[in-house]
C-alpha cells in the first residue's frame, strides 16, 4: 500500500515540478521584458521632456509674425501677402536694432496702431475694406525650416495680424531675429540674422535647430529611397512579365511550326 502511494506520488510530482520550472522561466522572462520596457519608456520620457524644454527655451527668445487671410480665395490670399510685405517694410524702415526679444516685443507693442494703420492703408489701396486687428498672442506653430535651421513645433509668441474674418490660410515667419523672407526661393538668411540668433540662444539650443534640419533631411532621404526602391521593384516586375510574355510567344511559334 505504501509502495503504491509512493509510486503514485512520484508519478504526479514530476509534471508538477516541470510545470513550476516552466512557470519560473516564464515569470523571469516576463520580468526581464517589463524591465526593458520600463527602461525604454523612462529614456523616451527623458528625451521628450528635454526636447519640450528646449523648444520652450527657444520660444522665449524669439518673436514670430502670423498673418491670417480673410479667406482662401485667390484675391484674399494675395492681399495677405501684400499686407505681410507692408508690415515687414515698415519694421525694416522704422524699427531699431534690438538687443533681445523683450525690446522687440516692447517696440512692437508701442507701434501696434502704426502697424495696423499700415495694413489698412494697403488694403484700401487694393480696393479692399476689410478690417485689420493686431495683437501679441501665443500661437501654435508647426515645424518650420529656415535655411539650415529647423524650429520645432510648439507654442510661440507672435504678432498676429487678422484680416477680415481671418478664416483663410495663414503665413508665418520669425520676426525677431529677422528671418522673414518674402521670396519663396530664398534658402539662406543673412549672416547678421544668424549671428543675432546665435547670441540669443545657448549652444545646446542652437545645435538643436541644426539637428532638427539634419533629421528632416535624413527622413526625406529615407522616404525618397523607399520610393526609388518601390519604383525599381515595379520596373523589375514589368521586365519579368515582359520576359515571360516573350518566352510564351516563342514557345507558341515553335509549337505552330512543329504542327505544320
GROMACS elastic network, one bead per residue, 0.5 to 0.9 nm:
[ bonds ]
;  ai    aj funct       b0    kb
    1     4     6  0.51398   500
    1     5     6  0.63379   500
    1     6     6  0.87335   500
    2     5     6  0.50961   500
    2     6     6  0.62096   500
    2     7     6  0.85546   500
    3     6     6  0.51882   500
    3     7     6  0.61202   500
    3     8     6  0.85708   500
    4     7     6  0.50374   500
    4     8     6  0.60583   500
    4     9     6  0.84633   500
    5     8     6  0.50654   500
    5     9     6  0.60081   500
    5    10     6  0.86150   500
    6    10     6  0.61776   500
    6    11     6  0.85185   500
    7    10     6  0.52272   500
    7    11     6  0.61837   500
    7    12     6  0.89253   500
    8    12     6  0.64686   500
    8    13     6  0.85789   500
    9    12     6  0.54464   500
    9    13     6  0.59430   500
    9    14     6  0.87966   500
   10    13     6  0.51113   500
   10    14     6  0.64210   500
   11    14     6  0.61316   500
   11    15     6  0.77926   500
   12    15     6  0.58745   500
   12    16     6  0.65619   500
   12    17     6  0.89145   500
   13    16     6  0.50732   500
   13    17     6  0.60782   500
   13    18     6  0.85833   500
   14    17     6  0.51982   500
   14    18     6  0.62033   500
   14    19     6  0.85761   500
   15    19     6  0.59823   500
   15    20     6  0.85361   500
   16    20     6  0.61441   500
   16    21     6  0.85517   500
   17    20     6  0.50832   500
   17    21     6  0.60885   500
   17    22     6  0.85990   500
   18    21     6  0.50549   500
   18    22     6  0.61526   500
   18    23     6  0.85147   500
   19    22     6  0.52032   500
   19    23     6  0.61112   500
   19    24     6  0.85745   500
   20    23     6  0.50267   500
   20    24     6  0.60838   500
   20    25     6  0.86589   500
   21    24     6  0.50632   500
   21    25     6  0.63029   500
   21    26     6  0.86520   500
   22    25     6  0.51121   500
   22    26     6  0.61366   500
   22    27     6  0.85477   500
   23    26     6  0.50068   500
   23    27     6  0.59976   500
   23    28     6  0.84645   500
   24    27     6  0.51248   500
   24    28     6  0.61029   500
   24    29     6  0.85869   500
   25    28     6  0.51259   500
   25    29     6  0.61713   500
   25    30     6  0.85256   500
   26    29     6  0.51099   500
   26    30     6  0.60201   500
   26    31     6  0.85119   500
   27    31     6  0.60129   500
   27    32     6  0.85214   500
   28    31     6  0.50845   500
   28    32     6  0.61942   500
   28    33     6  0.86772   500
   29    32     6  0.50566   500
   29    33     6  0.62014   500
   29    34     6  0.85957   500
   30    33     6  0.50997   500
   30    34     6  0.61262   500
   30    35     6  0.85785   500
   31    34     6  0.50833   500
   31    35     6  0.61636   500
   31    36     6  0.87049   500
   32    35     6  0.50830   500
   32    36     6  0.62796   500
   32    37     6  0.86828   500
   33    36     6  0.51391   500
   33    37     6  0.61708   500
   33    38     6  0.85270   500
   34    37     6  0.51252   500
   34    38     6  0.60333   500
   34    39     6  0.85699   500
   35    38     6  0.50792   500
   35    39     6  0.61657   500
   35    40     6  0.86373   500
   36    39     6  0.51098   500
   36    40     6  0.61632   500
   36    41     6  0.85510   500
   37    40     6  0.50877   500
   37    41     6  0.60181   500
   37    42     6  0.84951   500
   38    41     6  0.51193   500
   38    42     6  0.61035   500
   38    43     6  0.85931   500
   39    42     6  0.51345   500
   39    43     6  0.61671   500
   39    44     6  0.85867   500
   40    43     6  0.50826   500
   40    44     6  0.60706   500
   40    45     6  0.85499   500
   41    44     6  0.50502   500
   41    45     6  0.60890   500
   41    46     6  0.85838   500
   42    45     6  0.51268   500
   42    46     6  0.62187   500
   42    47     6  0.87122   500
   43    46     6  0.51067   500
   43    47     6  0.62584   500
   43    48     6  0.85616   500
   44    47     6  0.51290   500
   44    48     6  0.60134   500
   44    49     6  0.85057   500
   45    49     6  0.59675   500
   45    50     6  0.83691   500
   46    49     6  0.51741   500
   46    50     6  0.60203   500
   46    51     6  0.85887   500
   47    50     6  0.50173   500
   47    51     6  0.61197   500
   47    52     6  0.85588   500
   48    51     6  0.51716   500
   48    52     6  0.61344   500
   48    53     6  0.85441   500
   49    52     6  0.50568   500
   49    53     6  0.60165   500
   49    54     6  0.85010   500
   50    53     6  0.51165   500
   50    54     6  0.61362   500
   50    55     6  0.86660   500
   51    54     6  0.50627   500
   51    55     6  0.62081   500
   51    56     6  0.86436   500
   51   152     6  0.87950   500
   51   208     6  0.86964   500
   52    55     6  0.51267   500
   52    56     6  0.61925   500
   52    57     6  0.86207   500
   52   154     6  0.83677   500
   53    56     6  0.51017   500
   53    57     6  0.61692   500
   53    58     6  0.86763   500
   54    57     6  0.50890   500
   54    58     6  0.62066   500
   54    59     6  0.85501   500
   54   204     6  0.83637   500
   54   205     6  0.62324   500
   54   208     6  0.79709   500
   55    58     6  0.51392   500
   55    59     6  0.60179   500
   55    60     6  0.86323   500
   55   151     6  0.80479   500
   55   152     6  0.63120   500
   55   153     6  0.77513   500
   55   154     6  0.69417   500
   55   155     6  0.84531   500
   55   205     6  0.81648   500
   56    59     6  0.50547   500
   56    60     6  0.62968   500
   56   154     6  0.78392   500
   56   155     6  0.76792   500
   56   156     6  0.81661   500
   57    60     6  0.52831   500
   57    61     6  0.69329   500
   57   201     6  0.83771   500
   57   205     6  0.77601   500
   58    61     6  0.54228   500
   58    62     6  0.67972   500
   58   151     6  0.84830   500
   58   156     6  0.88366   500
   58   200     6  0.87997   500
   58   201     6  0.68743   500
   58   202     6  0.89528   500
   58   205     6  0.66877   500
   58   206     6  0.85552   500
   59    62     6  0.56246   500
   59    63     6  0.76736   500
   59   154     6  0.81654   500
   59   155     6  0.71130   500
   59   156     6  0.51725   500
   59   157     6  0.72253   500
   60    63     6  0.81200   500
   60   101     6  0.79755   500
   60   156     6  0.74683   500
   60   157     6  0.78556   500
   61   100     6  0.73865   500
   61   101     6  0.55992   500
   61   102     6  0.82033   500
   61   176     6  0.84956   500
   61   177     6  0.88650   500
   61   197     6  0.87567   500
   61   200     6  0.65356   500
   61   201     6  0.72787   500
   62   100     6  0.83545   500
   62   101     6  0.57220   500
   62   102     6  0.89836   500
   62   104     6  0.88706   500
   62   156     6  0.78714   500
   62   157     6  0.77584   500
   62   158     6  0.87070   500
   62   174     6  0.70531   500
   62   175     6  0.76102   500
   62   176     6  0.54449   500
   62   177     6  0.64610   500
   62   197     6  0.84860   500
   62   200     6  0.84723   500
   63   101     6  0.65555   500
   63   104     6  0.75421   500
   63   105     6  0.73068   500
   63   156     6  0.72751   500
   63   157     6  0.58060   500
   63   158     6  0.54057   500
   63   159     6  0.74599   500
   63   173     6  0.88778   500
   63   174     6  0.60392   500
   63   175     6  0.55144   500
   63   177     6  0.74262   500
   64   156     6  0.71025   500
   64   157     6  0.63708   500
   64   159     6  0.62527   500
   64   160     6  0.84276   500
   64   172     6  0.69863   500
   64   173     6  0.56134   500
   64   176     6  0.66197   500
   64   177     6  0.88574   500
   64   180     6  0.88700   500
   65    84     6  0.87892   500
   65   157     6  0.86818   500
   65   158     6  0.52146   500
   65   160     6  0.61932   500
   65   161     6  0.78328   500
   65   171     6  0.80585   500
   65   172     6  0.53325   500
   65   173     6  0.53674   500
   65   174     6  0.60843   500
   65   175     6  0.55290   500
   65   176     6  0.87772   500
   65   180     6  0.82890   500
   66    84     6  0.89412   500
   66   139     6  0.84884   500
   66   158     6  0.62537   500
   66   159     6  0.59720   500
   66   161     6  0.60400   500
   66   162     6  0.84231   500
   66   170     6  0.69496   500
   66   171     6  0.58517   500
   66   173     6  0.69261   500
   66   174     6  0.89387   500
   67    80     6  0.68443   500
   67    81     6  0.83939   500
   67    83     6  0.82611   500
   67    84     6  0.68629   500
   67   159     6  0.82140   500
   67   160     6  0.59332   500
   67   162     6  0.61707   500
   67   163     6  0.77190   500
   67   166     6  0.86003   500
   67   169     6  0.87972   500
   67   170     6  0.55180   500
   67   171     6  0.52025   500
   67   172     6  0.62762   500
   68    71     6  0.84394   500
   68    77     6  0.89703   500
   68    80     6  0.69663   500
   68   160     6  0.76823   500
   68   161     6  0.61234   500
   68   162     6  0.50294   500
   68   163     6  0.60646   500
   68   164     6  0.88042   500
   68   165     6  0.87613   500
   68   166     6  0.51057   500
   68   167     6  0.70545   500
   68   168     6  0.62142   500
   68   169     6  0.63351   500
   68   171     6  0.65557   500
   68   172     6  0.87734   500
   69    72     6  0.71717   500
   69    76     6  0.60094   500
   69    77     6  0.59589   500
   69    78     6  0.87403   500
   69    79     6  0.75222   500
   69    80     6  0.51895   500
   69    81     6  0.86427   500
   69   161     6  0.86514   500
   69   162     6  0.67455   500
   69   163     6  0.53460   500
   69   164     6  0.73471   500
   69   165     6  0.77977   500
   69   166     6  0.50958   500
   69   167     6  0.64053   500
   69   169     6  0.60578   500
   69   170     6  0.60161   500
   69   171     6  0.83083   500
   70    73     6  0.84397   500
   70    76     6  0.58951   500
   70    77     6  0.78036   500
   70    79     6  0.88244   500
   70    80     6  0.79366   500
   70   130     6  0.80299   500
   70   162     6  0.75276   500
   70   163     6  0.50802   500
   70   167     6  0.53824   500
   70   168     6  0.52750   500
   70   169     6  0.84125   500
   71    74     6  0.85335   500
   71    75     6  0.86822   500
   71    76     6  0.57862   500
   71    77     6  0.70816   500
   71   163     6  0.88048   500
   71   164     6  0.83164   500
   71   165     6  0.73338   500
   71   166     6  0.65516   500
   71   167     6  0.50406   500
   71   169     6  0.70254   500
   72    75     6  0.81753   500
   72    76     6  0.64188   500
   72    77     6  0.60509   500
   72   167     6  0.74889   500
   72   169     6  0.60135   500
   73    76     6  0.53369   500
   73    77     6  0.61619   500
   73    78     6  0.86049   500
   73   168     6  0.78364   500
   74    77     6  0.51279   500
   74    78     6  0.61178   500
   74    79     6  0.86322   500
   75    78     6  0.52055   500
   75    79     6  0.62749   500
   75    80     6  0.87198   500
   76    80     6  0.61606   500
   76    81     6  0.88501   500
   76   163     6  0.88276   500
   76   168     6  0.78153   500
   77    80     6  0.50516   500
   77    81     6  0.66431   500
   77    82     6  0.88494   500
   77   168     6  0.74315   500
   77   169     6  0.74878   500
   77   170     6  0.85857   500
   78    81     6  0.53331   500
   78    82     6  0.63720   500
   78    83     6  0.87913   500
   79    83     6  0.61190   500
   79    84     6  0.84757   500
   79   122     6  0.85314   500
   79   123     6  0.70614   500
   79   126     6  0.79392   500
   79   128     6  0.86760   500
   79   163     6  0.89597   500
   80    83     6  0.52342   500
   80    84     6  0.61890   500
   80    85     6  0.87412   500
   80   163     6  0.75185   500
   80   170     6  0.81029   500
   80   171     6  0.80220   500
   81    85     6  0.61788   500
   81    86     6  0.86125   500
   81   171     6  0.80216   500
   81   182     6  0.82413   500
   82    85     6  0.51499   500
   82    86     6  0.62619   500
   82    87     6  0.87783   500
   82   119     6  0.87280   500
   82   122     6  0.73680   500
   82   123     6  0.82934   500
   83    86     6  0.50382   500
   83    87     6  0.62248   500
   83    88     6  0.86270   500
   83   118     6  0.82180   500
   83   119     6  0.54726   500
   83   120     6  0.83498   500
   83   122     6  0.63987   500
   83   123     6  0.73403   500
   83   163     6  0.89430   500
   84    87     6  0.53098   500
   84    88     6  0.62365   500
   84    89     6  0.85453   500
   84   119     6  0.81927   500
   84   161     6  0.88237   500
   84   171     6  0.83978   500
   84   182     6  0.82790   500
   85    88     6  0.52344   500
   85    89     6  0.60188   500
   85    90     6  0.85769   500
   85   182     6  0.69031   500
   86    89     6  0.50801   500
   86    90     6  0.61305   500
   86    91     6  0.86687   500
   86   115     6  0.88322   500
   86   118     6  0.68894   500
   86   119     6  0.67166   500
   86   122     6  0.72056   500
   87    90     6  0.51205   500
   87    91     6  0.62724   500
   87    92     6  0.85751   500
   87   115     6  0.63625   500
   87   116     6  0.86474   500
   87   118     6  0.68892   500
   87   119     6  0.67657   500
   88    91     6  0.51628   500
   88    92     6  0.60372   500
   88    93     6  0.86142   500
   88   175     6  0.84488   500
   88   180     6  0.80377   500
   88   182     6  0.89952   500
   89    92     6  0.50174   500
   89    93     6  0.61734   500
   89    94     6  0.85667   500
   90    93     6  0.52456   500
   90    94     6  0.60197   500
   90    95     6  0.78651   500
   90   114     6  0.89764   500
   90   115     6  0.75045   500
   90   118     6  0.77327   500
   91    94     6  0.51638   500
   91    96     6  0.85438   500
   91   108     6  0.88701   500
   91   115     6  0.84754   500
   92    95     6  0.60076   500
   92    96     6  0.84081   500
   93    96     6  0.86239   500
   95    98     6  0.81540   500
   95   104     6  0.85356   500
   95   107     6  0.75638   500
   95   108     6  0.86207   500
   96   104     6  0.88826   500
   96   107     6  0.87533   500
   97   104     6  0.87040   500
   98   101     6  0.72548   500
   98   102     6  0.84310   500
   98   103     6  0.57327   500
   98   104     6  0.58879   500
   98   107     6  0.89282   500
   98   176     6  0.85468   500
   98   177     6  0.87376   500
   99   102     6  0.82028   500
   99   103     6  0.66075   500
   99   104     6  0.80998   500
   99   196     6  0.86713   500
   99   200     6  0.89605   500
  100   103     6  0.56756   500
  100   104     6  0.66630   500
  100   176     6  0.84370   500
  100   177     6  0.85329   500
  100   196     6  0.87499   500
  100   200     6  0.70548   500
  101   105     6  0.61215   500
  101   106     6  0.85024   500
  101   176     6  0.67114   500
  101   177     6  0.79574   500
  101   200     6  0.85365   500
  102   105     6  0.51630   500
  102   106     6  0.60879   500
  102   107     6  0.85835   500
  103   106     6  0.50269   500
  103   107     6  0.60591   500
  103   108     6  0.84553   500
  104   107     6  0.53129   500
  104   108     6  0.61238   500
  104   109     6  0.85855   500
  104   175     6  0.88697   500
  104   176     6  0.69205   500
  104   177     6  0.89713   500
  105   108     6  0.50792   500
  105   109     6  0.60379   500
  105   110     6  0.86197   500
  105   136     6  0.80984   500
  105   159     6  0.86959   500
  106   109     6  0.51583   500
  106   110     6  0.62828   500
  106   111     6  0.87403   500
  107   110     6  0.51781   500
  107   111     6  0.62444   500
  107   112     6  0.85923   500
  108   111     6  0.51809   500
  108   112     6  0.59449   500
  108   115     6  0.84185   500
  108   136     6  0.84445   500
  108   159     6  0.79694   500
  109   112     6  0.52793   500
  109   113     6  0.86616   500
  109   135     6  0.81589   500
  109   136     6  0.74766   500
  110   113     6  0.78239   500
  110   114     6  0.87275   500
  111   114     6  0.52425   500
  111   115     6  0.62102   500
  111   116     6  0.86424   500
  112   115     6  0.51417   500
  112   116     6  0.61505   500
  112   117     6  0.86145   500
  112   134     6  0.68702   500
  112   135     6  0.77019   500
  113   116     6  0.50126   500
  113   117     6  0.60615   500
  113   118     6  0.85039   500
  113   134     6  0.83998   500
  114   117     6  0.50670   500
  114   118     6  0.61142   500
  114   119     6  0.86913   500
  115   118     6  0.50321   500
  115   119     6  0.63192   500
  115   120     6  0.87273   500
  115   134     6  0.80739   500
  116   119     6  0.51480   500
  116   120     6  0.61964   500
  116   121     6  0.86197   500
  116   132     6  0.64671   500
  116   133     6  0.67529   500
  116   134     6  0.65133   500
  116   161     6  0.84381   500
  117   120     6  0.51145   500
  117   121     6  0.60913   500
  117   122     6  0.85802   500
  117   132     6  0.85519   500
  118   121     6  0.53003   500
  118   122     6  0.63430   500
  118   123     6  0.88784   500
  119   122     6  0.51827   500
  119   123     6  0.64249   500
  119   124     6  0.88014   500
  119   132     6  0.69497   500
  119   161     6  0.89375   500
  119   163     6  0.89059   500
  120   123     6  0.51181   500
  120   124     6  0.61907   500
  120   125     6  0.85730   500
  120   128     6  0.87440   500
  120   129     6  0.79337   500
  120   130     6  0.77716   500
  120   131     6  0.69642   500
  120   132     6  0.63303   500
  121   124     6  0.50682   500
  121   125     6  0.60655   500
  121   126     6  0.86524   500
  122   125     6  0.51362   500
  122   126     6  0.64902   500
  122   127     6  0.89128   500
  122   128     6  0.85833   500
  123   126     6  0.51159   500
  123   127     6  0.64166   500
  123   129     6  0.65434   500
  123   130     6  0.71431   500
  123   131     6  0.87679   500
  124   128     6  0.50393   500
  124   129     6  0.58728   500
  124   130     6  0.82880   500
  125   128     6  0.73660   500
  126   129     6  0.88506   500
  129   164     6  0.86452   500
  130   163     6  0.65012   500
  130   165     6  0.84339   500
  131   162     6  0.82424   500
  131   163     6  0.60950   500
  131   164     6  0.51133   500
  131   165     6  0.84881   500
  132   161     6  0.69498   500
  132   162     6  0.56477   500
  132   164     6  0.61902   500
  133   160     6  0.80958   500
  133   161     6  0.58904   500
  133   162     6  0.52253   500
  133   163     6  0.68085   500
  133   164     6  0.82893   500
  134   159     6  0.68371   500
  134   160     6  0.56089   500
  134   162     6  0.64186   500
  135   158     6  0.80903   500
  135   159     6  0.57345   500
  135   160     6  0.53739   500
  135   161     6  0.69104   500
  135   162     6  0.87571   500
  136   157     6  0.67516   500
  136   158     6  0.55692   500
  136   160     6  0.60786   500
  137   156     6  0.82719   500
  137   157     6  0.54605   500
  137   158     6  0.55408   500
  137   159     6  0.65450   500
  137   160     6  0.65212   500
  138   155     6  0.62435   500
  138   156     6  0.53879   500
  138   158     6  0.60902   500
  138   159     6  0.87727   500
  138   160     6  0.88040   500
  139   154     6  0.81786   500
  139   155     6  0.53996   500
  139   156     6  0.55487   500
  139   157     6  0.61428   500
  139   158     6  0.67104   500
  139   160     6  0.84156   500
  140   153     6  0.73952   500
  140   154     6  0.53525   500
  140   156     6  0.62899   500
  140   157     6  0.86652   500
  141   144     6  0.79882   500
  141   152     6  0.83560   500
  141   153     6  0.55047   500
  141   154     6  0.55616   500
  141   155     6  0.62333   500
  141   156     6  0.69896   500
  141   172     6  0.83848   500
  142   151     6  0.85004   500
  142   152     6  0.70801   500
  142   154     6  0.66042   500
  142   155     6  0.89502   500
  143   150     6  0.69293   500
  143   151     6  0.57709   500
  143   154     6  0.79965   500
  144   149     6  0.84804   500
  144   150     6  0.56329   500
  144   151     6  0.53155   500
  144   152     6  0.68937   500
  144   153     6  0.74969   500
  144   173     6  0.83732   500
  145   148     6  0.70461   500
  145   149     6  0.56510   500
  145   151     6  0.61581   500
  145   152     6  0.87667   500
  145   209     6  0.88963   500
  145   212     6  0.87446   500
  145   213     6  0.70707   500
  146   149     6  0.52882   500
  146   150     6  0.61945   500
  146   151     6  0.80100   500
  146   179     6  0.73701   500
  146   180     6  0.89207   500
  146   186     6  0.89927   500
  146   187     6  0.67459   500
  146   188     6  0.68336   500
  146   189     6  0.71992   500
  147   150     6  0.79242   500
  147   186     6  0.81404   500
  147   189     6  0.65509   500
  147   213     6  0.87427   500
  148   187     6  0.82267   500
  148   188     6  0.75004   500
  148   209     6  0.81394   500
  148   210     6  0.63187   500
  148   213     6  0.60558   500
  148   214     6  0.82499   500
  149   206     6  0.84556   500
  149   207     6  0.88811   500
  149   208     6  0.86902   500
  149   209     6  0.50207   500
  149   210     6  0.50628   500
  149   211     6  0.81073   500
  149   212     6  0.72285   500
  149   213     6  0.57396   500
  149   214     6  0.88998   500
  150   208     6  0.83568   500
  150   210     6  0.64987   500
  150   211     6  0.79162   500
  150   212     6  0.53409   500
  150   213     6  0.50212   500
  150   214     6  0.87389   500
  150   216     6  0.84277   500
  151   154     6  0.89773   500
  151   208     6  0.86735   500
  151   209     6  0.58633   500
  151   210     6  0.89631   500
  151   212     6  0.73653   500
  151   213     6  0.85027   500
  152   209     6  0.76207   500
  152   212     6  0.73899   500
  153   156     6  0.89605   500
  157   160     6  0.88685   500
  158   172     6  0.89540   500
  158   174     6  0.84694   500
  158   175     6  0.82453   500
  159   175     6  0.84630   500
  161   166     6  0.86086   500
  162   165     6  0.73314   500
  162   166     6  0.51891   500
  162   167     6  0.88660   500
  163   166     6  0.52120   500
  163   167     6  0.86484   500
  164   167     6  0.82230   500
  165   168     6  0.81674   500
  166   169     6  0.83386   500
  166   170     6  0.84092   500
  167   170     6  0.85377   500
  172   175     6  0.88597   500
  172   180     6  0.81543   500
  173   178     6  0.87312   500
  173   179     6  0.66702   500
  173   180     6  0.51437   500
  173   181     6  0.76519   500
  174   177     6  0.65924   500
  174   178     6  0.62571   500
  174   179     6  0.51509   500
  174   180     6  0.57209   500
  175   179     6  0.60740   500
  175   180     6  0.59691   500
  176   179     6  0.69766   500
  176   180     6  0.86184   500
  176   193     6  0.86154   500
  176   196     6  0.89568   500
  176   197     6  0.85358   500
  177   180     6  0.88160   500
  177   193     6  0.58452   500
  177   194     6  0.79802   500
  177   196     6  0.62976   500
  177   197     6  0.60006   500
  177   200     6  0.88180   500
  178   181     6  0.87761   500
  178   189     6  0.84951   500
  178   190     6  0.86901   500
  178   192     6  0.89818   500
  178   193     6  0.58504   500
  178   194     6  0.88854   500
  178   196     6  0.87539   500
  178   197     6  0.89548   500
  179   189     6  0.62304   500
  179   190     6  0.80691   500
  179   193     6  0.67724   500
  179   194     6  0.85952   500
  180   189     6  0.84019   500
  181   184     6  0.69365   500
  181   185     6  0.89863   500
  181   186     6  0.69903   500
  181   189     6  0.80508   500
  182   185     6  0.88986   500
  182   186     6  0.82944   500
  183   186     6  0.55577   500
  184   187     6  0.80540   500
  186   189     6  0.76736   500
  188   191     6  0.87324   500
  189   192     6  0.83976   500
  189   193     6  0.67556   500
  189   194     6  0.71281   500
  190   193     6  0.53677   500
  190   194     6  0.65422   500
  190   195     6  0.88680   500
  191   195     6  0.61942   500
  191   196     6  0.86673   500
  192   195     6  0.51516   500
  192   196     6  0.62989   500
  192   197     6  0.87029   500
  193   196     6  0.50875   500
  193   197     6  0.62120   500
  193   198     6  0.86389   500
  194   197     6  0.51152   500
  194   198     6  0.61845   500
  194   199     6  0.86832   500
  195   198     6  0.50471   500
  195   199     6  0.62137   500
  195   200     6  0.86989   500
  196   199     6  0.51726   500
  196   200     6  0.63180   500
  196   201     6  0.88120   500
  197   200     6  0.51524   500
  197   201     6  0.62195   500
  197   206     6  0.79776   500
  198   201     6  0.53647   500
  198   202     6  0.72940   500
  198   203     6  0.76196   500
  198   206     6  0.64621   500
  199   202     6  0.75649   500
  201   204     6  0.79589   500
  201   205     6  0.58039   500
  201   206     6  0.58895   500
  202   205     6  0.51714   500
  202   206     6  0.61704   500
  202   207     6  0.85417   500
  203   206     6  0.51856   500
  203   207     6  0.60404   500
  203   208     6  0.85051   500
  204   207     6  0.52056   500
  204   208     6  0.61334   500
  204   209     6  0.89085   500
  205   208     6  0.51075   500
  205   209     6  0.67062   500
  206   209     6  0.53316   500
  206   210     6  0.67722   500
  206   211     6  0.88397   500
  207   210     6  0.50121   500
  207   211     6  0.60591   500
  207   212     6  0.85618   500
  208   212     6  0.60726   500
  208   213     6  0.87150   500
  209   212     6  0.51497   500
  209   213     6  0.65874   500
  209   214     6  0.89289   500
  210   213     6  0.52657   500
  210   214     6  0.64453   500
  210   215     6  0.87976   500
  211   214     6  0.50667   500
  211   215     6  0.61842   500
  211   216     6  0.86494   500
  212   215     6  0.51347   500
  212   216     6  0.62711   500
  212   217     6  0.87232   500
  213   216     6  0.50679   500
  213   217     6  0.62189   500
  213   218     6  0.85698   500
  214   217     6  0.50779   500
  214   218     6  0.60895   500
  214   219     6  0.85947   500
  215   219     6  0.60808   500
  215   220     6  0.85095   500
  216   219     6  0.51062   500
  216   220     6  0.60977   500
  216   221     6  0.85358   500
  217   220     6  0.50820   500
  217   221     6  0.60969   500
  217   222     6  0.86131   500
  218   221     6  0.50589   500
  218   222     6  0.61802   500
  218   223     6  0.86273   500
  219   222     6  0.50854   500
  219   223     6  0.61885   500
  219   224     6  0.85678   500
  220   223     6  0.50693   500
  220   224     6  0.60609   500
  220   225     6  0.84551   500
  221   225     6  0.59242   500
  221   226     6  0.85039   500
  222   226     6  0.61603   500
  222   227     6  0.86394   500
  223   226     6  0.51545   500
  223   227     6  0.63082   500
  223   228     6  0.87230   500
  224   227     6  0.50562   500
  224   228     6  0.61917   500
  224   229     6  0.85747   500
  225   228     6  0.50767   500
  225   229     6  0.60891   500
  225   230     6  0.85676   500
  226   229     6  0.50239   500
  226   230     6  0.61153   500
  226   231     6  0.85288   500
  227   230     6  0.50983   500
  227   231     6  0.60680   500
  227   232     6  0.85087   500
  228   231     6  0.50171   500
  228   232     6  0.60112   500
  228   233     6  0.84943   500
  229   232     6  0.50789   500
  229   233     6  0.61132   500
  229   234     6  0.85796   500
  230   233     6  0.50601   500
  230   234     6  0.61495   500
  230   235     6  0.86305   500
  231   234     6  0.50517   500
  231   235     6  0.62024   500
  231   236     6  0.86167   500
  232   235     6  0.50602   500
  232   236     6  0.61254   500
  232   237     6  0.85642   500
  233   236     6  0.50338   500
  233   237     6  0.61150   500
  233   238     6  0.85674   500
  234   237     6  0.50739   500
  234   238     6  0.61884   500
  234   239     6  0.86328   500
  235   238     6  0.50157   500
  235   239     6  0.61552   500
  235   240     6  0.85952   500
  236   240     6  0.61000   500
  236   241     6  0.85357   500
  237   240     6  0.50231   500
  237   241     6  0.61096   500
  237   242     6  0.84932   500
  238   241     6  0.50725   500
  238   242     6  0.60773   500
  238   243     6  0.85900   500
  239   243     6  0.60764   500
  239   244     6  0.84901   500
  240   243     6  0.50794   500
  240   244     6  0.60828   500
  240   245     6  0.85832   500
  241   244     6  0.50359   500
  241   245     6  0.61716   500
  241   246     6  0.86167   500
  242   245     6  0.50974   500
  242   246     6  0.61890   500
  242   247     6  0.87200   500
  243   247     6  0.62003   500
  243   248     6  0.86155   500
  244   247     6  0.52008   500
  244   248     6  0.62342   500
  244   249     6  0.86746   500
  245   248     6  0.51224   500
  245   249     6  0.62259   500
  245   250     6  0.87333   500
  246   249     6  0.51417   500
  246   250     6  0.62785   500
  246   251     6  0.87337   500
  247   250     6  0.51094   500
  247   251     6  0.62319   500
  247   252     6  0.85625   500
  248   251     6  0.51831   500
  248   252     6  0.61085   500
  248   253     6  0.86724   500
  249   252     6  0.50008   500
  249   253     6  0.62317   500
  249   254     6  0.87326   500
  250   253     6  0.51356   500
  250   254     6  0.63143   500
  250   255     6  0.86208   500
  251   254     6  0.51088   500
  251   255     6  0.61214   500
  251   256     6  0.86595   500
  252   255     6  0.50499   500
  252   256     6  0.62606   500
  252   257     6  0.87086   500
  253   256     6  0.51192   500
  253   257     6  0.62329   500
  253   258     6  0.86476   500
  254   257     6  0.50871   500
  254   258     6  0.61215   500
  254   259     6  0.85783   500
  255   258     6  0.51920   500
  255   259     6  0.62023   500
  255   260     6  0.87292   500
  256   259     6  0.51646   500
  256   260     6  0.63635   500
  257   260     6  0.52001   500
